[in-house]
């Protein structure tokens, strides 16, 4: 049954429920396709015989040729696509919302030495070229998850868009009329020698969906999941009507799919499924015309104004080199014309009537070079209805406050350092019992207020540094945090929720050459003072870490990306404690775009030059804006 699961350990269940529908999350499918899904449904979806028979049916019904370009939408762990690759099909793409299943699919294809492109994305709005696929299929009962039927129609519209003229689709989905009359309200079975699952099912109040609940229990660890999912019940006539509404024709409902179960237990929504094919519309031949250059405005900080963050309080020679390298790299990207705005005194007038398709918002200095006004730039762009790259005002405001980010991370079960919050009006504070501690401003960026003296080893040093911060940053709350002594990592994500992400290779900060008398931190000196040993002795390298740590870092980052409303690109910094437990340091929703910054270093690990990184950001922005 391809409609599930979450592998997080929980300590309780909701107990007996009279109304399953009331407890069904609207977007249950966002996080439920995970390891538990493969455990509870492994007898069906990890069944080689089922896969072989279903691929036989696909090949015959769609008349697939080895040279056809084929899309497996909601591909899960890639079982159908990988089987096609084994049979010699060359142009295969699999797309699924589950990061866990896509990673698993990639590993399986790689271990079998098969070439398949697997991508993460939302079936309603995925980023693939128009008119590019000969055939698209959705197998494993993957249609009808969304809360609204309009979203199911959006899935079909997206399929129609990527299909070539008169391309064909294949869908298998439960026989809605049959399941309404024959579903099992309660069942249970052993998954393996240690785990069993109890299932409850009921129709929604309008009879449109079957809602299911699963409580998965481990013999030794207790309940490991209590989860809900649902699927719209399409009759044959209803799915035909929807396909015709979406623009498909020649709809054929083939023989029912017979599903085998290695455990010979409850098949649920996989018990009786219809298999159908349809043909997409005839499309006019695309005329090849020379494309006009896309006009993009690049918004930067103002070099004419003071900037308190920078070492001399103003733009210096290194800053102008950075701007020159940016313009040089952008000029190498074909298909675009870039114009630049850096005069904040005339910013509002310059933006009115702007002819650009969108603004590349690289003004991370903030309006008038004031970091606290960084969110004002996108706010003004929104007031003028101008599309732009990067985080919106809400995301910038949230991430500007490190304490709020910490609370969000805790709600996501992401480890965070021990911390004490010291308000600007507080007259007393408590140093955490674990010393040394790191003391830093709760608000701000560019490591303002974090110097080599920010790491304190006793209460007196802590009081002295808090007093110092109160003097240089009046009115700013202060955080007293456990000092993490272990390895430090950065994760770079480029993309958007629902459209997929590119996770750049993880970066590690190398403190091995730093003087032992200096605390190993990336403070103000490491970013702004070329004469400091922090500038010259700290190095960066591609991290070599265990698979589980890599998965955790990327998954945590994707979760925070979504929860904090990041867009297009973001960076997430983590550090381990003395015992090796990795914890979140901070989130950067508009991280440094400069040629020598962390993001570009991570891109270089993946083989991109500076222009390549900038193009990734531009592509992510244009994909989100549907340009």
C-alpha positions in Angstrom: 0.0 0.0 0.0 1.7 3.2 -1.2 0.1 5.5 1.3 2.2 5.8 4.5 4.5 6.2 7.0 6.8 7.8 9.5 9.7 6.2 11.3 9.9 8.4 14.3 9.7 6.8 17.8 6.8 8.0 19.9 6.0 7.2 23.5 2.2 7.1 23.3 -0.7 6.7 21.0 -3.9 8.7 20.7 -5.8 5.7 22.1 -9.3 4.7 21.0 -10.9 7.1 18.5 -14.4 7.4 17.3 -13.6 9.7 14.4 -10.5 9.0 12.3 -11.3 11.9 9.9 -10.9 14.5 12.6 -7.3 13.4 13.3 -6.2 13.1 9.6 -3.5 15.7 8.8 -4.3 17.7 5.7 -0.9 17.0 4.2 -0.2 13.6 5.8 1.8 12.6 2.7 4.6 15.1 3.3 6.5 13.0 5.9 4.9 9.6 6.0 6.7 7.8 3.2 9.7 6.5 5.2 11.3 3.4 6.6 8.1 2.3 8.4 6.2 2.4 5.1 8.7 -0.1 3.6 8.3 -2.3 6.7 4.5 -2.3 6.9 4.0 -2.6 3.1 7.1 -4.5 2.2 5.2 -7.7 1.5 3.6 -5.8 -1.5 5.8 -2.9 -2.6 9.1 -4.8 -2.1 7.7 -7.9 -3.8 9.8 -8.6 -7.0 7.1 -10.7 -8.6 4.6 -7.9 -8.2 7.1 -5.5 -9.8 7.9 -7.8 -12.7 4.2 -8.3 -13.5 3.3 -4.6 -13.3 6.2 -3.6 -15.5 5.2 -6.3 -18.1 1.7 -4.6 -18.1 3.3 -1.1 -18.5 5.5 -2.1 -21.4 2.6 -3.8 -23.2 -0.1 -1.2 -22.5 2.1 1.9 -23.3 3.9 0.1 -26.1 7.2 1.3 -24.6 10.3 1.4 -26.7 13.9 1.3 -25.3 14.5 4.8 -26.7 11.4 6.4 -25.2 11.7 9.0 -22.5 9.7 7.8 -19.6 8.6 9.5 -16.3 7.7 7.4 -13.2 5.7 9.9 -11.2 5.4 9.2 -7.5 8.2 6.6 -8.1 8.7 5.8 -4.4 11.9 3.7 -4.0 12.1 3.3 -7.8 11.1 -0.3 -8.1 9.4 0.1 -11.5 12.0 2.5 -13.0 14.9 0.3 -11.9 13.2 -2.8 -13.4 12.8 -0.9 -16.7 16.5 0.0 -16.5 17.4 -3.6 -16.0 15.4 -4.4 -19.2 17.5 -1.9 -21.2 15.4 1.2 -21.1 17.8 4.2 -21.3 15.8 7.5 -20.7 14.2 7.1 -17.3 13.3 9.7 -14.7 11.7 9.0 -11.3 10.1 11.7 -9.2 8.7 11.5 -5.7 8.0 13.8 -2.8 9.8 11.6 -0.2 13.4 12.5 0.3 13.9 9.1 2.0 12.6 7.0 -0.8 14.4 9.1 -3.5 17.7 8.5 -1.6 17.0 4.8 -1.4 16.2 4.7 -5.1 19.4 6.4 -6.0 21.4 4.0 -3.9 19.7 1.0 -5.4 20.3 2.2 -9.0 23.9 3.0 -8.2 24.5 -0.4 -6.6 23.1 -2.1 -9.7 25.2 0.1 -12.0 22.0 1.5 -13.7 21.6 5.0 -15.1 18.3 6.5 -13.8 17.6 10.1 -12.9 15.7 10.4 -9.6 14.4 13.7 -8.5 12.5 15.0 -5.5 9.4 17.0 -6.3 5.6 17.6 -5.9 3.5 15.7 -8.4 1.3 18.8 -8.8 4.1 21.2 -9.8 7.4 19.6 -10.7 10.2 21.2 -12.6 10.8 19.1 -15.8 10.9 20.3 -19.4 7.7 20.6 -21.3 6.9 18.3 -24.2 9.8 16.0 -23.2 8.3 12.5 -22.3 6.8 9.8 -24.5 5.1 8.2 -21.5 4.3 8.9 -17.9 3.0 6.4 -15.4 1.8 6.4 -11.7 1.8 3.0 -10.2 1.4 1.6 -6.7 -2.0 3.3 -6.0 -0.3 6.8 -5.9 -3.2 8.9 -7.2 -5.8 10.7 -5.0 -3.7 11.6 -1.9 -4.5 15.3 -1.8 -7.3 16.9 0.2 -8.9 18.5 -2.8 -9.9 17.0 -6.1 -8.6 20.1 -7.8 -5.1 19.0 -6.7 -5.6 15.6 -8.5 -6.5 17.6 -11.6 -3.3 19.6 -11.1 -1.4 16.4 -11.2 -2.9 15.4 -14.5 -2.3 18.9 -15.9 1.4 18.7 -14.9 1.6 15.3 -16.7 -0.1 16.7 -19.8 2.4 19.6 -19.8 5.5 17.3 -19.9 4.1 14.8 -22.3 5.0 15.0 -26.0 2.2 15.4 -28.5 -0.2 12.5 -28.0 2.0 10.9 -25.4 0.4 8.3 -23.2 -0.1 7.9 -19.4 -0.8 4.8 -17.3 -2.3 4.9 -13.8 -3.2 2.2 -11.4 -5.6 3.0 -8.5 -8.0 1.3 -6.2 -11.5 0.4 -7.5 -13.4 3.0 -5.4 -16.8 1.4 -5.7 -15.5 -2.0 -4.6 -13.4 -0.7 -1.6 -16.4 1.3 -0.2 -18.3 -2.0 0.2 -15.4 -4.3 1.1 -12.8 -2.5 3.2 -11.8 -4.1 6.5 -12.6 -1.8 9.4 -9.9 -3.4 11.6 -7.0 -5.8 11.0 -3.6 -6.6 12.4 -0.6 -8.5 11.3 3.0 -9.2 12.3 5.4 -7.3 10.0 8.4 -9.3 11.1 9.6 -11.2 14.3 9.6 -8.0 16.3 7.0 -5.6 14.9 3.2 -5.7 14.3 0.7 -3.3 12.9 -2.9 -2.6 13.9 -5.1 -0.9 11.3 -8.4 0.9 11.5 -10.3 2.2 8.5 -13.4 4.3 8.0 -15.1 6.3 5.2 -14.9 10.1 5.3 -18.2 11.8 6.3 -19.0 12.4 2.6 -17.9 8.9 1.5 -15.3 10.4 -0.8 -12.2 8.9 0.9 -11.1 5.9 2.8 -9.2 7.1 5.9 -6.8 4.7 7.5 -4.9 4.6 10.8 -1.9 2.4 11.6 -0.4 1.8 15.0 3.0 0.1 14.6 4.4 -1.5 17.7 7.8 -3.1 18.4 7.9 -6.0 20.8 10.7 -4.4 22.9 10.4 -0.6 22.2 6.7 -0.2 22.2 4.7 2.0 19.9 6.9 3.5 17.1 4.2 5.1 15.0 0.6 6.1 15.2 -0.3 7.6 11.9 -3.1 8.5 9.5 -3.5 8.6 5.7 -6.3 8.7 3.2 -7.0 8.2 -0.5 -9.8 9.5 -2.7 -12.0 6.7 -4.0 -12.4 6.9 -7.7 -15.0 4.9 -9.6 -14.2 4.0 -13.2 -16.7 6.6 -14.4 -15.3 9.3 -12.1 -11.6 8.8 -13.1 -12.6 8.8 -16.8 -14.5 12.1 -16.3 -11.5 13.7 -14.6 -9.1 12.5 -17.3 -11.3 14.0 -20.0 -11.5 17.2 -18.0 -7.7 17.3 -18.0 -7.6 16.9 -21.8 -6.9 13.2 -22.1 -8.6 10.9 -24.6 -8.7 7.3 -25.7 -9.1 6.1 -22.1 -8.9 2.4 -21.7 -9.5 0.5 -18.5 -7.5 -2.8 -18.7 -7.7 -5.9 -16.6 -7.5 -5.5 -12.8 -4.0 -5.8 -11.3 -3.6 -8.9 -9.2 -1.4 -8.1 -6.1 0.6 -10.8 -4.3 1.5 -10.6 -0.7 4.4 -12.6 0.7 2.7 -12.5 4.2 -0.7 -13.3 2.7 -2.3 -10.7 5.0 -4.4 -7.6 4.7 -3.9 -5.8 1.3 -5.9 -2.8 2.2 -6.0 -0.3 -0.7 -3.8 -2.6 -2.8 -6.5 -5.3 -2.8 -8.3 -4.5 -6.0 -6.9 -1.9 -8.4 -7.9 -0.7 -11.9 -5.2 -0.2 -14.5 -5.9 2.4 -17.1 -4.2 4.2 -20.0 -5.0 7.4 -21.8 -3.6 9.6 -24.5 -2.6 13.2 -24.2 -3.7 15.9 -26.6 -2.2 16.6 -30.0 0.2 19.5 -29.6 1.2 22.0 -32.2 4.8 21.8 -33.3 7.0 24.1 -31.3 8.6 26.8 -33.5 12.2 27.3 -32.8 12.8 31.0 -32.5 15.6 32.9 -31.0 14.8 33.7 -27.4 15.1 37.2 -26.1 17.5 37.8 -23.2 15.9 37.6 -19.8 16.3 40.9 -18.0 17.3 40.6 -14.3 18.1 43.3 -11.8 20.7 42.5 -9.2 20.2 44.4 -6.0 23.3 45.1 -3.9 24.4 46.9 -0.8 25.3 50.6 -1.2 29.1 51.2 -1.4 28.6 54.9 -0.8 27.1 54.5 2.7 28.7 53.5 6.0 28.5 49.8 6.9 29.0 49.1 10.6 29.5 45.4 10.0 32.6 45.9 7.9 36.0 46.3 9.5 36.6 49.9 8.6 32.9 50.8 8.8 32.7 51.0 5.0 33.1 49.1 1.8 36.8 48.3 1.3 39.0 46.9 -1.5 38.0 43.3 -0.9 34.3 44.2 -1.2 34.8 45.8 -4.5 36.8 42.8 -5.7 33.8 40.6 -4.6 31.4 42.8 -6.6 33.6 42.6 -9.6 33.8 38.8 -9.5 30.0 38.6 -9.1 29.5 40.7 -12.2 32.1 38.8 -14.1 30.5 35.4 -13.2 27.0 36.6 -14.1 28.2 37.8 -17.5 29.2 34.3 -18.4 25.6 33.0 -17.9 24.0 32.8 -21.3 20.4 34.0 -22.0 20.4 36.8 -19.5 21.0 40.6 -19.3 21.9 41.8 -15.8 21.5 45.4 -14.6 22.7 46.5 -11.2 21.2 48.8 -8.5 23.4 49.7 -5.5 22.3 53.3 -4.7 19.9 53.1 -1.8 19.2 56.8 -1.8 17.3 56.4 -5.1 16.3 52.8 -4.6 12.6 53.3 -4.5 12.5 55.3 -7.7 14.9 52.9 -9.4 12.6 50.0 -8.7 9.3 51.6 -9.9 8.5 50.5 -13.4 11.4 48.1 -13.5 11.4 46.1 -16.8 13.2 43.1 -15.3 11.6 39.6 -15.1 12.7 39.5 -11.4 15.2 40.9 -8.9 18.2 38.9 -7.8 18.2 40.1 -4.2 21.8 40.0 -3.1 21.4 43.0 -0.8 22.3 41.0 2.3 23.8 44.1 3.9 20.2 45.4 4.4 18.5 48.6 3.4 21.0 51.5 3.8 23.6 48.8 4.8 21.8 48.2 8.1 21.6 44.5 8.9 18.4 45.0 11.0 16.7 46.4 7.8 17.5 43.4 5.6 13.9 42.3 5.5 12.8 45.8 4.4 14.3 45.2 0.9 12.0 42.2 0.0 9.1 43.9 1.8 9.4 46.9 -0.5 9.7 44.6 -3.6 6.5 42.9 -2.5 4.8 46.2 -2.1 5.7 47.0 -5.7 4.7 43.5 -6.8 8.2 42.7 -8.1 9.3 39.0 -8.0 12.6 38.4 -6.4 15.0 35.7 -5.3 15.6 34.5 -1.8 13.8 34.7 1.5 10.7 36.8 2.1 10.4 39.3 5.0 8.8 36.8 7.3 11.6 34.3 6.9 14.3 36.9 7.4 12.6 38.2 10.5 12.3 34.8 12.1 15.8 33.7 11.3 17.3 37.0 12.5 16.3 35.9 16.0 18.5 32.9 16.9 16.3 32.0 19.9 13.2 31.6 17.7 15.2 29.4 15.3 16.2 27.3 18.2 12.6 26.8 19.4 11.6 25.8 15.8 14.4 23.3 15.7 13.4 21.8 19.0 9.8 21.4 17.7 11.3 19.5 14.8 13.3 17.2 17.1 16.6 18.7 15.9 19.3 18.7 18.6 20.2 22.2 19.8 22.8 23.5 22.3 21.9 24.1 26.0 21.1 27.8 26.2 20.1 30.7 28.5 18.3 33.7 27.2 19.3 37.0 28.7 16.9 39.8 27.8 18.1 43.4 27.2 16.3 44.5 30.4 17.4 41.6 32.6 19.6 42.5 35.5 20.6 38.9 36.4 21.5 35.8 34.4 22.6 32.3 34.8 25.7 30.7 33.1 24.9 27.1 32.1 26.3 24.5 34.4 28.5 23.3 31.5 31.5 25.4 30.8 33.0 26.7 28.7 30.1 28.7 27.3 29.7 30.8 24.1 28.1 34.2 24.5 26.6 35.9 21.5 23.9 38.4 20.5 20.4 36.8 20.0 19.8 39.0 16.9 22.1 39.9 14.0 24.3 38.3 11.4 27.8 38.5 10.0 29.1 37.3 13.4 28.8 40.8 15.0 29.5 40.5 18.7 31.2 37.1 18.4 34.9 37.4 18.9 37.7 35.2 20.4 36.6 36.5 23.9 33.0 35.3 23.3 34.1 31.9 24.6 34.2 32.1 28.4 35.5 29.6 30.9 34.1 31.0 34.2 31.3 33.2 35.5 33.5 36.3 35.8 34.5 36.1 32.1 30.8 35.6 31.3 29.8 38.8 33.2 32.6 40.8 31.5 31.6 39.7 28.0 27.9 40.3 28.6 28.7 43.8 29.8 30.8 44.3 26.7 27.9 43.2 24.4 25.4 45.5 26.3 27.7 48.4 25.6 28.3 47.8 21.9 24.8 46.4 21.1 22.4 48.1 23.4 18.9 46.7 23.5 19.9 43.4 21.9 19.1 40.2 23.9 22.0 37.9 24.6 22.4 34.1 24.4 24.6 32.1 26.8 25.2 28.8 25.1 27.1 25.7 25.8 30.3 25.8 23.7 30.4 23.0 21.2 33.9 21.7 20.9 33.4 19.1 18.1 33.4 19.1 14.3 31.6 21.9 12.6 29.6 21.5 9.4 27.6 23.6 6.9 24.8 22.3 4.6 23.8 24.2 1.5 20.4 23.7 -0.1 19.3 25.1 -3.4 15.8 24.6 -4.6 12.3 24.9 -3.1 9.7 22.9 -1.2 7.7 20.8 -3.6 10.0 21.5 -6.5 13.0 19.6 -5.2 16.4 20.4 -3.7 20.0 20.1 -4.6 22.0 19.4 -1.5 25.5 20.6 -2.0 28.4 18.5 -0.6 28.7 19.2 3.1 31.5 21.5 4.2 33.6 21.1 7.3 35.5 23.9 9.1 39.1 22.9 9.6 40.6 24.4 12.8 43.7 22.2 12.8 46.1 25.0 12.0 44.6 27.5 14.4 46.7 28.5 17.4 45.7 26.3 20.3 45.4 29.3 22.5 42.5 30.6 20.5 39.0 29.1 20.8 38.0 27.4 17.5 35.1 29.5 16.3 34.0 31.3 13.2 33.7 34.7 14.7 33.9 38.3 13.5 37.6 38.1 12.9 37.4 35.1 10.6 35.1 37.1 8.2 36.3 40.6 8.3 39.8 41.0 9.6 42.6 39.8 7.1 45.3 40.4 9.8 43.7 37.9 12.2 44.9 34.3 12.5 41.2 33.4 12.3 41.3 34.8 8.7 44.6 33.1 7.7 44.6 29.8 9.7 41.1 28.5 9.4 40.5 26.3 6.3 37.5 24.6 4.8 37.2 21.2 3.3 34.6 18.7 2.1 33.3 16.7 5.0 33.8 13.0 5.3 31.1 11.7 7.5 29.1 8.6 8.1 26.0 8.0 6.0 23.6 8.4 9.0 25.2 11.7 9.9 24.9 12.9 6.3 21.2 11.9 6.1 20.5 13.6 9.5 22.2 16.9 8.5 20.4 17.1 5.1 17.0 16.0 6.5 17.2 18.4 9.3 18.2 21.2 6.9 15.3 20.4 4.6 12.9 20.3 7.5 14.1 23.7 8.7 14.0 25.1 5.2 10.3 24.4 5.0 9.4 25.3 8.6 11.2 28.7 8.4 9.9 29.6 5.0 13.2 29.7 3.2 13.2 30.0 -0.6 15.6 29.3 -3.4 18.8 28.8 -1.3 19.8 28.6 2.3 22.7 27.5 4.5 22.5 25.6 7.8 25.4 25.5 10.3 25.9 22.6 12.8 28.5 21.6 15.3 29.1 18.5 17.4 29.6 18.5 21.2 32.5 16.8 22.9 30.5 13.4 22.7 29.9 13.8 19.0 26.2 14.8 19.1 25.6 17.2 16.2 23.5 20.3 17.1 22.2 23.2 15.2 24.1 26.5 15.3 22.1 28.8 13.1 20.1 29.1 9.8 21.1 31.6 7.1 18.0 32.2 4.8 20.0 34.5 2.5 23.6 33.2 2.9 26.6 34.9 1.4 26.7 34.7 -2.3 30.3 35.8 -2.6 32.9 34.0 -4.6 34.9 33.0 -1.5 32.0 32.2 0.7 30.9 28.8 2.1 28.1 28.3 -0.4 30.5 28.7 -3.4 33.0 26.4 -1.7 30.4 23.7 -1.3 29.3 24.2 -5.0 33.0 23.7 -6.0 33.0 20.4 -4.2 30.2 19.3 -6.6 32.2 20.5 -9.6 30.4 23.9 -10.2 32.3 27.1 -10.9 31.1 30.4 -9.5 28.9 31.0 -12.5 27.4 27.6 -12.1 26.4 28.3 -8.5 24.8 31.6 -9.5 22.9 29.8 -12.3 21.6 27.2 -9.8 20.2 30.0 -7.6 18.7 31.7 -10.7 17.1 28.5 -11.9 15.6 27.8 -8.5 14.1 31.3 -8.4 12.7 31.0 -11.9 11.3 27.6 -11.2 9.5 28.9 -8.1 8.2 32.0 -10.0 7.2 29.8 -13.0 9.2 31.9 -15.4 
